[in-house]
Amino acid sequence: MSSSGKPVAHLSALSSGVKSPLDAMRGEFILPEGWGRPLSEAETDAFWEGKD
């Protein structure tokens, strides 16, 4: 809502026939278990220092 209380956008779902570009690589690779875990402080430091 804008400051005047009027809607500024209308959100709606995509029609079922539209493919999302986010699905383009689905099934092309496998993410290892734990890939989304937070990095440790040592891993973060190594990343920013360009180390493996």
N, C-alpha and C positions, 0 to 999 in steps of 0.2 A: 504494500500500500504506500502511496505517496503521502507526503505530509498533509495533504488535503483530504486523505481518507479514500481516495479513488484508486482502483487497481491500476497497476502500470504494466502488467503482463498477464497472460493466460497460459498456463501450463497444461499440457495434455499428453497422453501416451501416444507412442508411434503406432501406426496401423500395423497389423500383424504381418503384412506383406513386405515390410521394410526391414532389411538386414542392417544391423549395427556395424559400423567399421571396427568397433571394439572386439567383435567376434572374428575378425579376419584371420587371426593366427591360431584360433582354437584348435587344439589337437596337434599342432605342429611341434611342440616341445613339451617337456615335462619339468615342472619345478620341483626341486628336491624338498623333502620334508624339512620344515623349519626355515624355509627361505625368507619368510616374513618376520622373523624374530628381530628384536632390536639388537643393534651391534653393541658389543662390550666397549668400554672406554678405550682399551688397547686397539681394538679393531677400527674404531672411529679415528683414532690418532693415526694409525697406519694408512687408512684411506686418504685422509687429508694430506698426509706426507708423501703420497704416491707410492707406498710400499705394498707388496703383495701380502 
